[in-house]
Amino acid sequence: MIFENVVVGPLGVNCFILGCPESKVGVVVDPGADAGRIVARIGELGLEIRYVINTHGHFDHVGGNRRLVEATGAKLMIHRDDVHFLNRAADAAATYGLETENSPSPDLLLEDGQMIEFGTCHLEVFHTPGHTPGGCCLYLAAEKKVISGDTLFAESVGRTDFPGSSHRDLIDSIRNKLLTLPDDVQVFPGHGPATTIGRERRYNPYLND
């Protein structure tokens, strides 16, 4: 599988470009900013993007949605519980002294357990509320990789001091969804370096109370 990380925006969001090497069909996860760079890399890879997927609705993860959808014709996907964030992204960014674009409405809604196919590749959606009500992680079982959005980080977890966030829900999501995966599964968070399920199981202080 083609699996590339493009770090975008002032908050350093990990945007992921995934593609099937045989069919050249792909998806983009969390195009938070710098849409031109993402589109350019898609062109270099020769991919046809079928879906733009948001792990959650915070402005730093959705700010490039409009331009990506317009440039690629892809369908936009997010969980129903985070749809309300999309048309408020510009206002949310402004509270931090930043600028971004509001996102268009989604074409399709993510559901827990849903399988998303692109070429011969597929990913499974885990609904992992806590950081936001509609937060999701994306599991690529064949690759032993999971894109964790802002749910789980290297030796940390997502913030839960926002309206609608819940620390209890977040920890339950991690324990009941992510920590059921094998230790050697690589974790690719929404910000910062990659880790593994085994490392987080052993060393993450938020999961070892």
Helices and strands as residue ranges (DSSP letters): E 2-8, E 13-19, E 25-29, H 35-45, E 48-53, H 59-62, H 65-72, E 75-79, G 80-88, H 89-94, E 108-110, E 115-118, E 121-127, E 136-140, G 141-143, E 145-149, E 152-153, E 156-157, H 167-176, G 178-180, E 186-189, E 195-196, H 197-203, G 205-207
